[in-house]
Amino acid sequence: MDLKLTDKELALKQEYADFFEAEMKHAPHKKGTGVYGSEEDSKEMDDFRWVMMKKVAEKGWHIMAWPKEYGGREAPIIEQLLFNETQEFYGAPGVDGMGVKLFGPTLILHATEDQKKRLLPPIVKAEVRYCQGWSEPNAGSDLASLETTAIKNGDHYVVNGQKIWTSGAHHATHMFLLARTDPNQKRSRGLSVFNVDMKTPGIKVRPIKYMDGSHMYNEVFFTDVKIPAYDLIGEENNGWAYTRNTMNFERANTASYIRLKRSANQLMDYLKTTKRDGKLLIDHPIVRYKMAKIIIDIELGRSLAYKIAWLQMKGKLVFSPAAASENKVFQTELRQRLANFGTEMMGLYGQLEGSEYAPMEGALTFGYQSVLGATIASGSSEVQRNLIAWNGLGLPRYKLS
């Protein structure tokens, strides 16, 4: 791989940076910066997200790599990655990640042509926001054991069940739902994917709040919810195959290393300017070693992200889930190390949020509290390592006794 950027790519990167630099001056104040900033749940912040989504959609930056027939430009993946990295660096809204990065590509791969014509344009125009209806109280890492049912009845399906840890369901207009359409089949057999309007009668969203009172996750309850049969994506009972591809898109999350880098730079500034016992923190050998290791690993992670972009250019990602799993494990465990190390270095000051005395505006406070879940969400690190062994190294699968 040649990782040097061309003149065109450098110019695009600067154009993206100029845009976000100007637009983020109008952003409502957020508690914390960098990768660990809290999710503000105010109407003001939500309105700003919609405005940014519309502005990005007008430029077509969020779907540059999509096929032209679905609204994209068929631009090289590297141009999309540079945009995603720049957006992450500024901590900016502007893209419905669930719709653009997960459900949209899944539709392109597996939906009928009629579904693509109906469902992709609203995503392209930033008219909708999606959430993901996967995890359940008894089906998290073992997602294939989910219990929510969608039973066909004439020209619609009747959905009953519960989803949990549903990010952004309280703001979403739609959900892509994984449900069991054949209760007589076990585990991954008999599952199907649906497009669901969140305003459909029978859907109830209940918040799950963080320790600090902020709100991103939800429970979603379905009671005799009627979904039109035309919103069944692809073939009935083939949803697990589609969902595995969606998982790869989610785990690939190639741009987040750049925001980790920003947080690491902020932490480095703190270490260079803060003394303990009359000595700068950065002058302690162990501190310097740990900080250097984090910075090196961020650059290693970016190389892995660029490898995934290269695989996508070659059309291989769908057939190489090991690369996505490698990225997911490396990235989330690195996030934990950065949050833990930063909080350790800041001491009691690192536990403040919303205080003028809080380093990094208290960003690491939220990170320290929440980042443990990063190695569980989207498939635990243990599950990912199994996938790497099976799909990447060709090791035999174990049999449960």
Contacts in CASP RR format, 6 or more apart in sequence:
PFRMAT RR
TARGET T0000
AUTHOR 0000-0000-0000
METHOD contacts of the structure
MODEL  1
MDLKLTDKELALKQEYADFFEAEMKHAPHKKGTGVYGSEEDSKEMDDFRW
VMMKKVAEKGWHIMAWPKEYGGREAPIIEQLLFNETQEFYGAPGVDGMGV
KLFGPTLILHATEDQKKRLLPPIVKAEVRYCQGWSEPNAGSDLASLETTA
IKNGDHYVVNGQKIWTSGAHHATHMFLLARTDPNQKRSRGLSVFNVDMKT
PGIKVRPIKYMDGSHMYNEVFFTDVKIPAYDLIGEENNGWAYTRNTMNFE
RANTASYIRLKRSANQLMDYLKTTKRDGKLLIDHPIVRYKMAKIIIDIEL
GRSLAYKIAWLQMKGKLVFSPAAASENKVFQTELRQRLANFGTEMMGLYG
QLEGSEYAPMEGALTFGYQSVLGATIASGSSEVQRNLIAWNGLGLPRYKL
S
1 306 0 8 1.000
1 307 0 8 1.000
1 310 0 8 1.000
3 303 0 8 1.000
3 306 0 8 1.000
5 13 0 8 1.000
5 78 0 8 1.000
5 82 0 8 1.000
9 78 0 8 1.000
9 79 0 8 1.000
9 82 0 8 1.000
12 79 0 8 1.000
12 82 0 8 1.000
12 83 0 8 1.000
13 82 0 8 1.000
13 86 0 8 1.000
16 61 0 8 1.000
16 82 0 8 1.000
16 83 0 8 1.000
16 86 0 8 1.000
16 87 0 8 1.000
17 86 0 8 1.000
17 89 0 8 1.000
17 90 0 8 1.000
19 59 0 8 1.000
20 86 0 8 1.000
20 87 0 8 1.000
20 89 0 8 1.000
20 90 0 8 1.000
20 92 0 8 1.000
21 90 0 8 1.000
23 52 0 8 1.000
23 55 0 8 1.000
23 92 0 8 1.000
24 90 0 8 1.000
24 91 0 8 1.000
24 92 0 8 1.000
26 48 0 8 1.000
27 48 0 8 1.000
27 92 0 8 1.000
28 40 0 8 1.000
28 42 0 8 1.000
28 44 0 8 1.000
28 45 0 8 1.000
28 48 0 8 1.000
30 37 0 8 1.000
30 38 0 8 1.000
30 40 0 8 1.000
30 45 0 8 1.000
31 37 0 8 1.000
31 38 0 8 1.000
31 40 0 8 1.000
31 214 0 8 1.000
31 353 0 8 1.000
31 354 0 8 1.000
31 361 0 8 1.000
31 362 0 8 1.000
31 366 0 8 1.000
32 38 0 8 1.000
32 353 0 8 1.000
32 354 0 8 1.000
32 360 0 8 1.000
32 361 0 8 1.000
32 362 0 8 1.000
32 363 0 8 1.000
32 366 0 8 1.000
33 91 0 8 1.000
33 262 0 8 1.000
33 263 0 8 1.000
33 266 0 8 1.000
33 360 0 8 1.000
33 361 0 8 1.000
33 363 0 8 1.000
34 91 0 8 1.000
34 259 0 8 1.000
34 262 0 8 1.000
34 263 0 8 1.000
34 266 0 8 1.000
34 360 0 8 1.000
34 363 0 8 1.000
35 256 0 8 1.000
35 259 0 8 1.000
35 260 0 8 1.000
35 262 0 8 1.000
35 263 0 8 1.000
35 335 0 8 1.000
35 338 0 8 1.000
35 363 0 8 1.000
36 263 0 8 1.000
36 339 0 8 1.000
36 363 0 8 1.000
36 364 0 8 1.000
36 365 0 8 1.000
36 366 0 8 1.000
36 367 0 8 1.000
36 368 0 8 1.000
36 370 0 8 1.000
36 371 0 8 1.000
37 363 0 8 1.000
37 366 0 8 1.000
37 367 0 8 1.000
38 210 0 8 1.000
38 212 0 8 1.000
38 214 0 8 1.000
38 353 0 8 1.000
38 366 0 8 1.000
39 214 0 8 1.000
39 215 0 8 1.000
39 216 0 8 1.000
40 214 0 8 1.000
41 170 0 8 1.000
41 214 0 8 1.000
41 215 0 8 1.000
41 216 0 8 1.000
46 171 0 8 1.000
48 93 0 8 1.000
49 93 0 8 1.000
49 94 0 8 1.000
49 171 0 8 1.000
50 126 0 8 1.000
52 92 0 8 1.000
52 93 0 8 1.000
52 94 0 8 1.000
53 93 0 8 1.000
53 94 0 8 1.000
53 95 0 8 1.000
53 96 0 8 1.000
53 126 0 8 1.000
53 129 0 8 1.000
54 126 0 8 1.000
55 94 0 8 1.000
56 62 0 8 1.000
56 94 0 8 1.000
56 95 0 8 1.000
56 126 0 8 1.000
57 124 0 8 1.000
57 125 0 8 1.000
57 126 0 8 1.000
60 72 0 8 1.000
60 73 0 8 1.000
60 124 0 8 1.000
61 83 0 8 1.000
62 83 0 8 1.000
62 94 0 8 1.000
62 95 0 8 1.000
62 100 0 8 1.000
62 126 0 8 1.000
63 70 0 8 1.000
63 71 0 8 1.000
63 72 0 8 1.000
63 100 0 8 1.000
63 123 0 8 1.000
63 124 0 8 1.000
64 72 0 8 1.000
64 73 0 8 1.000
64 75 0 8 1.000
64 79 0 8 1.000
64 80 0 8 1.000
64 83 0 8 1.000
65 72 0 8 1.000
65 73 0 8 1.000
65 74 0 8 1.000
65 75 0 8 1.000
65 76 0 8 1.000
65 77 0 8 1.000
65 79 0 8 1.000
65 80 0 8 1.000
65 312 0 8 1.000
66 72 0 8 1.000
66 73 0 8 1.000
66 74 0 8 1.000
66 108 0 8 1.000
66 124 0 8 1.000
67 74 0 8 1.000
67 108 0 8 1.000
68 74 0 8 1.000
70 108 0 8 1.000
70 116 0 8 1.000
70 120 0 8 1.000
70 124 0 8 1.000
71 120 0 8 1.000
71 121 0 8 1.000
71 124 0 8 1.000
72 124 0 8 1.000
76 313 0 8 1.000
77 309 0 8 1.000
77 310 0 8 1.000
77 312 0 8 1.000
77 313 0 8 1.000
78 306 0 8 1.000
78 309 0 8 1.000
78 313 0 8 1.000
81 254 0 8 1.000
81 255 0 8 1.000
81 305 0 8 1.000
81 306 0 8 1.000
81 309 0 8 1.000
84 95 0 8 1.000
84 254 0 8 1.000
84 255 0 8 1.000
85 255 0 8 1.000
85 257 0 8 1.000
85 258 0 8 1.000
86 258 0 8 1.000
87 94 0 8 1.000
87 95 0 8 1.000
87 255 0 8 1.000
88 255 0 8 1.000
88 256 0 8 1.000
88 258 0 8 1.000
88 259 0 8 1.000
89 258 0 8 1.000
89 259 0 8 1.000
89 261 0 8 1.000
89 262 0 8 1.000
91 259 0 8 1.000
94 126 0 8 1.000
95 101 0 8 1.000
96 123 0 8 1.000
96 126 0 8 1.000
96 128 0 8 1.000
96 129 0 8 1.000
96 130 0 8 1.000
97 130 0 8 1.000
98 129 0 8 1.000
98 130 0 8 1.000
98 131 0 8 1.000
98 132 0 8 1.000
98 167 0 8 1.000
98 172 0 8 1.000
98 176 0 8 1.000
99 123 0 8 1.000
99 128 0 8 1.000
99 129 0 8 1.000
99 130 0 8 1.000
99 176 0 8 1.000
100 123 0 8 1.000
101 249 0 8 1.000
101 250 0 8 1.000
101 253 0 8 1.000
102 130 0 8 1.000
102 132 0 8 1.000
102 176 0 8 1.000
102 246 0 8 1.000
102 249 0 8 1.000
102 250 0 8 1.000
103 123 0 8 1.000
103 130 0 8 1.000
103 176 0 8 1.000
103 195 0 8 1.000
103 246 0 8 1.000
104 119 0 8 1.000
104 120 0 8 1.000
104 123 0 8 1.000
105 245 0 8 1.000
105 246 0 8 1.000
105 249 0 8 1.000
106 176 0 8 1.000
106 193 0 8 1.000
106 233 0 8 1.000
106 242 0 8 1.000
106 245 0 8 1.000
106 246 0 8 1.000
106 249 0 8 1.000
107 115 0 8 1.000
107 116 0 8 1.000
107 119 0 8 1.000
107 120 0 8 1.000
107 233 0 8 1.000
108 116 0 8 1.000
108 120 0 8 1.000
109 242 0 8 1.000
109 245 0 8 1.000
109 318 0 8 1.000
110 193 0 8 1.000
110 233 0 8 1.000
110 234 0 8 1.000
110 241 0 8 1.000
110 242 0 8 1.000
110 245 0 8 1.000
111 119 0 8 1.000
111 233 0 8 1.000
111 234 0 8 1.000
112 234 0 8 1.000
114 230 0 8 1.000
115 195 0 8 1.000
115 230 0 8 1.000
115 233 0 8 1.000
115 234 0 8 1.000
119 195 0 8 1.000
122 128 0 8 1.000
123 130 0 8 1.000
128 173 0 8 1.000
128 174 0 8 1.000
129 168 0 8 1.000
129 171 0 8 1.000
129 172 0 8 1.000
129 173 0 8 1.000
129 174 0 8 1.000
130 172 0 8 1.000
130 173 0 8 1.000
130 174 0 8 1.000
130 175 0 8 1.000
130 176 0 8 1.000
131 166 0 8 1.000
131 167 0 8 1.000
131 168 0 8 1.000
131 169 0 8 1.000
131 172 0 8 1.000
131 174 0 8 1.000
131 175 0 8 1.000
131 198 0 8 1.000
131 218 0 8 1.000
131 220 0 8 1.000
132 166 0 8 1.000
132 167 0 8 1.000
132 175 0 8 1.000
132 176 0 8 1.000
133 163 0 8 1.000
133 166 0 8 1.000
133 175 0 8 1.000
133 176 0 8 1.000
133 177 0 8 1.000
133 178 0 8 1.000
133 220 0 8 1.000
134 140 0 8 1.000
134 143 0 8 1.000
134 146 0 8 1.000
134 163 0 8 1.000
134 178 0 8 1.000
134 243 0 8 1.000
135 143 0 8 1.000
135 163 0 8 1.000
135 164 0 8 1.000
135 165 0 8 1.000
135 166 0 8 1.000
136 146 0 8 1.000
136 147 0 8 1.000
136 148 0 8 1.000
136 161 0 8 1.000
136 162 0 8 1.000
136 163 0 8 1.000
136 164 0 8 1.000
137 162 0 8 1.000
137 164 0 8 1.000
138 145 0 8 1.000
138 146 0 8 1.000
138 147 0 8 1.000
139 145 0 8 1.000
139 146 0 8 1.000
139 147 0 8 1.000
140 379 0 8 1.000
141 376 0 8 1.000
141 379 0 8 1.000
141 380 0 8 1.000
141 382 0 8 1.000
141 383 0 8 1.000
143 178 0 8 1.000
143 243 0 8 1.000
143 379 0 8 1.000
144 187 0 8 1.000
144 188 0 8 1.000
144 191 0 8 1.000
144 240 0 8 1.000
145 187 0 8 1.000
146 178 0 8 1.000
146 179 0 8 1.000
146 180 0 8 1.000
146 191 0 8 1.000
147 161 0 8 1.000
147 180 0 8 1.000
148 159 0 8 1.000
148 160 0 8 1.000
148 161 0 8 1.000
148 162 0 8 1.000
148 163 0 8 1.000
148 177 0 8 1.000
148 178 0 8 1.000
148 179 0 8 1.000
148 180 0 8 1.000
148 222 0 8 1.000
149 159 0 8 1.000
149 160 0 8 1.000
149 161 0 8 1.000
149 179 0 8 1.000
149 180 0 8 1.000
149 181 0 8 1.000
149 183 0 8 1.000
150 157 0 8 1.000
150 158 0 8 1.000
150 159 0 8 1.000
150 177 0 8 1.000
150 179 0 8 1.000
150 180 0 8 1.000
150 181 0 8 1.000
150 192 0 8 1.000
150 194 0 8 1.000
150 227 0 8 1.000
151 157 0 8 1.000
151 158 0 8 1.000
151 181 0 8 1.000
151 183 0 8 1.000
152 181 0 8 1.000
152 229 0 8 1.000
152 236 0 8 1.000
154 229 0 8 1.000
155 228 0 8 1.000
155 229 0 8 1.000
156 226 0 8 1.000
156 227 0 8 1.000
156 228 0 8 1.000
156 229 0 8 1.000
157 179 0 8 1.000
157 181 0 8 1.000
157 194 0 8 1.000
157 226 0 8 1.000
157 227 0 8 1.000
157 229 0 8 1.000
157 232 0 8 1.000
158 224 0 8 1.000
158 225 0 8 1.000
158 226 0 8 1.000
158 227 0 8 1.000
159 177 0 8 1.000
159 179 0 8 1.000
159 194 0 8 1.000
159 196 0 8 1.000
159 222 0 8 1.000
159 224 0 8 1.000
159 225 0 8 1.000
159 226 0 8 1.000
159 227 0 8 1.000
160 222 0 8 1.000
160 223 0 8 1.000
160 224 0 8 1.000
160 225 0 8 1.000
161 221 0 8 1.000
161 222 0 8 1.000
161 223 0 8 1.000
162 219 0 8 1.000
162 220 0 8 1.000
162 221 0 8 1.000
162 222 0 8 1.000
163 169 0 8 1.000
163 177 0 8 1.000
163 219 0 8 1.000
163 220 0 8 1.000
163 222 0 8 1.000
164 208 0 8 1.000
164 217 0 8 1.000
164 218 0 8 1.000
164 219 0 8 1.000
164 220 0 8 1.000
165 208 0 8 1.000
165 217 0 8 1.000
165 218 0 8 1.000
165 377 0 8 1.000
166 175 0 8 1.000
166 205 0 8 1.000
166 217 0 8 1.000
166 218 0 8 1.000
166 219 0 8 1.000
166 220 0 8 1.000
167 216 0 8 1.000
167 217 0 8 1.000
167 218 0 8 1.000
168 216 0 8 1.000
168 217 0 8 1.000
168 218 0 8 1.000
169 175 0 8 1.000
169 198 0 8 1.000
169 205 0 8 1.000
169 218 0 8 1.000
169 220 0 8 1.000
170 205 0 8 1.000
170 207 0 8 1.000
170 215 0 8 1.000
170 218 0 8 1.000
172 198 0 8 1.000
173 197 0 8 1.000
173 198 0 8 1.000
173 199 0 8 1.000
174 195 0 8 1.000
174 196 0 8 1.000
174 197 0 8 1.000
174 198 0 8 1.000
175 195 0 8 1.000
175 196 0 8 1.000
175 198 0 8 1.000
175 220 0 8 1.000
176 193 0 8 1.000
176 194 0 8 1.000
176 195 0 8 1.000
176 196 0 8 1.000
176 233 0 8 1.000
176 246 0 8 1.000
177 193 0 8 1.000
177 194 0 8 1.000
177 195 0 8 1.000
177 196 0 8 1.000
177 227 0 8 1.000
178 191 0 8 1.000
178 192 0 8 1.000
178 193 0 8 1.000
178 239 0 8 1.000
178 243 0 8 1.000
179 191 0 8 1.000
179 192 0 8 1.000
179 194 0 8 1.000
180 190 0 8 1.000
180 191 0 8 1.000
180 192 0 8 1.000
181 190 0 8 1.000
181 191 0 8 1.000
181 192 0 8 1.000
181 236 0 8 1.000
181 237 0 8 1.000
182 189 0 8 1.000
182 190 0 8 1.000
182 236 0 8 1.000
182 237 0 8 1.000
185 237 0 8 1.000
188 240 0 8 1.000
189 237 0 8 1.000
189 240 0 8 1.000
190 236 0 8 1.000
190 237 0 8 1.000
190 239 0 8 1.000
190 240 0 8 1.000
191 237 0 8 1.000
191 239 0 8 1.000
191 240 0 8 1.000
191 243 0 8 1.000
192 232 0 8 1.000
192 233 0 8 1.000
192 235 0 8 1.000
192 236 0 8 1.000
192 237 0 8 1.000
192 238 0 8 1.000
192 239 0 8 1.000
193 232 0 8 1.000
193 233 0 8 1.000
193 234 0 8 1.000
193 239 0 8 1.000
193 242 0 8 1.000
193 243 0 8 1.000
194 227 0 8 1.000
194 231 0 8 1.000
194 232 0 8 1.000
194 233 0 8 1.000
195 231 0 8 1.000
195 233 0 8 1.000
196 203 0 8 1.000
196 225 0 8 1.000
196 227 0 8 1.000
196 231 0 8 1.000
198 205 0 8 1.000
200 225 0 8 1.000
200 226 0 8 1.000
200 227 0 8 1.000
201 225 0 8 1.000
201 226 0 8 1.000
202 221 0 8 1.000
202 222 0 8 1.000
202 223 0 8 1.000
202 224 0 8 1.000
202 225 0 8 1.000
203 220 0 8 1.000
203 221 0 8 1.000
203 222 0 8 1.000
203 225 0 8 1.000
204 220 0 8 1.000
204 221 0 8 1.000
204 223 0 8 1.000
205 218 0 8 1.000
205 219 0 8 1.000
205 220 0 8 1.000
205 221 0 8 1.000
206 218 0 8 1.000
206 219 0 8 1.000
206 220 0 8 1.000
206 221 0 8 1.000
207 215 0 8 1.000
207 217 0 8 1.000
207 218 0 8 1.000
208 215 0 8 1.000
208 217 0 8 1.000
208 218 0 8 1.000
208 219 0 8 1.000
209 215 0 8 1.000
210 216 0 8 1.000
210 366 0 8 1.000
210 369 0 8 1.000
210 370 0 8 1.000
211 369 0 8 1.000
212 353 0 8 1.000
212 365 0 8 1.000
212 366 0 8 1.000
212 369 0 8 1.000
214 366 0 8 1.000
233 239 0 8 1.000
233 242 0 8 1.000
234 242 0 8 1.000
244 321 0 8 1.000
245 318 0 8 1.000
247 321 0 8 1.000
247 324 0 8 1.000
247 378 0 8 1.000
247 379 0 8 1.000
248 317 0 8 1.000
248 318 0 8 1.000
248 321 0 8 1.000
248 324 0 8 1.000
249 324 0 8 1.000
250 324 0 8 1.000
250 378 0 8 1.000
251 321 0 8 1.000
251 324 0 8 1.000
251 325 0 8 1.000
251 327 0 8 1.000
251 328 0 8 1.000
251 378 0 8 1.000
251 379 0 8 1.000
251 384 0 8 1.000
252 308 0 8 1.000
252 312 0 8 1.000
252 317 0 8 1.000
252 323 0 8 1.000
252 324 0 8 1.000
252 327 0 8 1.000
253 327 0 8 1.000
253 328 0 8 1.000
253 331 0 8 1.000
254 305 0 8 1.000
254 306 0 8 1.000
254 308 0 8 1.000
254 309 0 8 1.000
254 327 0 8 1.000
255 305 0 8 1.000
256 331 0 8 1.000
257 298 0 8 1.000
257 301 0 8 1.000
257 302 0 8 1.000
257 305 0 8 1.000
257 331 0 8 1.000
258 302 0 8 1.000
260 298 0 8 1.000
260 331 0 8 1.000
260 334 0 8 1.000
260 335 0 8 1.000
260 338 0 8 1.000
261 295 0 8 1.000
261 298 0 8 1.000
261 302 0 8 1.000
263 338 0 8 1.000
263 360 0 8 1.000
263 363 0 8 1.000
264 291 0 8 1.000
264 294 0 8 1.000
264 295 0 8 1.000
264 298 0 8 1.000
264 338 0 8 1.000
266 360 0 8 1.000
266 363 0 8 1.000
267 291 0 8 1.000
267 338 0 8 1.000
267 341 0 8 1.000
267 342 0 8 1.000
267 345 0 8 1.000
267 360 0 8 1.000
267 364 0 8 1.000
268 282 0 8 1.000
268 291 0 8 1.000
268 295 0 8 1.000
270 281 0 8 1.000
270 345 0 8 1.000
270 346 0 8 1.000
270 359 0 8 1.000
270 360 0 8 1.000
271 280 0 8 1.000
271 281 0 8 1.000
271 282 0 8 1.000
271 287 0 8 1.000
271 291 0 8 1.000
271 345 0 8 1.000
272 280 0 8 1.000
272 281 0 8 1.000
272 282 0 8 1.000
273 280 0 8 1.000
274 280 0 8 1.000
274 281 0 8 1.000
274 359 0 8 1.000
275 281 0 8 1.000
276 284 0 8 1.000
281 287 0 8 1.000
281 345 0 8 1.000
282 288 0 8 1.000
282 291 0 8 1.000
287 345 0 8 1.000
290 341 0 8 1.000
291 341 0 8 1.000
294 334 0 8 1.000
294 337 0 8 1.000
294 338 0 8 1.000
294 341 0 8 1.000
297 330 0 8 1.000
297 334 0 8 1.000
297 337 0 8 1.000
298 334 0 8 1.000
300 330 0 8 1.000
301 327 0 8 1.000
301 330 0 8 1.000
301 331 0 8 1.000
301 334 0 8 1.000
304 323 0 8 1.000
304 326 0 8 1.000
304 327 0 8 1.000
304 330 0 8 1.000
305 327 0 8 1.000
307 323 0 8 1.000
308 317 0 8 1.000
308 323 0 8 1.000
308 324 0 8 1.000
308 327 0 8 1.000
311 317 0 8 1.000
311 320 0 8 1.000
311 323 0 8 1.000
317 323 0 8 1.000
317 324 0 8 1.000
320 391 0 8 1.000
320 392 0 8 1.000
321 387 0 8 1.000
321 391 0 8 1.000
322 387 0 8 1.000
322 388 0 8 1.000
322 391 0 8 1.000
322 392 0 8 1.000
322 393 0 8 1.000
325 384 0 8 1.000
325 385 0 8 1.000
325 387 0 8 1.000
325 388 0 8 1.000
325 391 0 8 1.000
326 384 0 8 1.000
326 388 0 8 1.000
328 378 0 8 1.000
328 379 0 8 1.000
328 384 0 8 1.000
329 375 0 8 1.000
329 381 0 8 1.000
329 384 0 8 1.000
329 385 0 8 1.000
329 388 0 8 1.000
332 374 0 8 1.000
332 375 0 8 1.000
332 381 0 8 1.000
333 375 0 8 1.000
333 381 0 8 1.000
335 371 0 8 1.000
335 374 0 8 1.000
336 371 0 8 1.000
336 372 0 8 1.000
336 374 0 8 1.000
336 375 0 8 1.000
339 364 0 8 1.000
339 367 0 8 1.000
339 368 0 8 1.000
339 371 0 8 1.000
340 368 0 8 1.000
342 350 0 8 1.000
342 364 0 8 1.000
343 350 0 8 1.000
343 351 0 8 1.000
343 364 0 8 1.000
343 365 0 8 1.000
343 368 0 8 1.000
346 359 0 8 1.000
346 364 0 8 1.000
349 357 0 8 1.000
349 358 0 8 1.000
349 359 0 8 1.000
350 358 0 8 1.000
350 359 0 8 1.000
350 362 0 8 1.000
350 364 0 8 1.000
350 365 0 8 1.000
350 368 0 8 1.000
351 365 0 8 1.000
351 368 0 8 1.000
352 358 0 8 1.000
352 362 0 8 1.000
352 365 0 8 1.000
353 361 0 8 1.000
353 362 0 8 1.000
353 365 0 8 1.000
353 366 0 8 1.000
354 361 0 8 1.000
354 362 0 8 1.000
355 362 0 8 1.000
358 365 0 8 1.000
375 381 0 8 1.000
389 395 0 8 1.000
390 397 0 8 1.000
END
